[in-house]
């Protein structure tokens, strides 16, 4: 559901995203889905890895914050579904990507 521009209700407690946080060590390249957590901590598992995002046509308004927790200088290369690189995340840094419905874009 897109933002309607109408007044919103303030949260009165901490926001909890069920299944919204995930951590994993990769054994190969990884493809995210619409069921993937919004905040993900990846250890690249000893080499640089590709992280592929879901198809743009299904992902309007989706976002992912990806943190690279690799033990060595291994990059996470974030790509859209067609294989174009959106951003590269170096060791001990993170990146935020969001989808406009027609493209994934780097948000920070």
N, C-alpha and C positions, 0 to 999 in steps of 0.2 A: 504494500500500500504506500503510495507516495504521500509526501507531506502536503497537507491541504491548505496550509497558510492560516488556519484557524488557531485560536488560543489553545495552549497546551496545559496539561495538568502537571504541577510540580511533583517530583518524586519525594516521598516523605521517609523513605528508607533506602538502604543500599540496593542498587540494581543487581539482580542475579540473572545471569544468562545460563539456563540449563543446557549443558553441553557446549557452552560458549568458549571454553578454554581447553586446549589440548597441548600435549608435549609428546614428541616422538623423535627417535633416532632413525634416520633414513637408511635403507639398504639399496636404494635406487632412486630414480626420479619419482616425483610424486604429483598426482593430479588431485586438485581440490574439487569438491562437489558442493551443491547447495546445502548439503547436510553437514559439511565441514564446520568446525568451530570458527568463530570470528577472530579469536586471538590464538595464535599457534606459535609454539616454540619448537623449532627444528634444530636437531644436531645433524649435520650433513653426513656424518658417518665416515669420515676420512677422505672425502673428495668433494669437489663442487657438484651441486645437483640442480636440476631444473624443477621448478614448481609451476605446474600448469593450472591456470584458472578456468572456471566453468565458462560455457558459452555465453557470450554477451547478451544474446536475445532472451535468455532465461534469467539473467542476473541483475536486472535493473534495481539499483539501490543497495546491492550487496557490497560488503566491504570485508577486507581481511587485514589484520595487523599481524605481520610475520616477523618473528625474532630469530636471528641466526645465532644459536648457542654452540656452534662448532668448536671443538677443542683446538683446531688448527686454522690456518688461513684459507678456509674453503668457503666459496661464495654460494649463495642461493640465487639462481637466476629465475626471476618470476616472468612467466610468459602467458600470453593470451591463448585461447583455444586454437588459433591458427599458427602459433609458434613464434609470433613477434615478441621480442623482449620488451617488457614494461619497465622493469627495474632490476638492478643487481644489488643484493644485500650482503655486505661483507660481515666477517666474523664479529660478534658482539655488538651488532647494530640491528635496527629493525626498520621496517618500511610499512607504509599504509597504502593500500590500493582500493579503489572503489569503481563501481560500474555505473555508467550513464544509461545503460540499456543498449547502446550501440558500440561502446568501447570501454575497456578497462583503462583507468588512468592512475598515475602515481599521485598521491595526495600529500605526501611530505617527503 
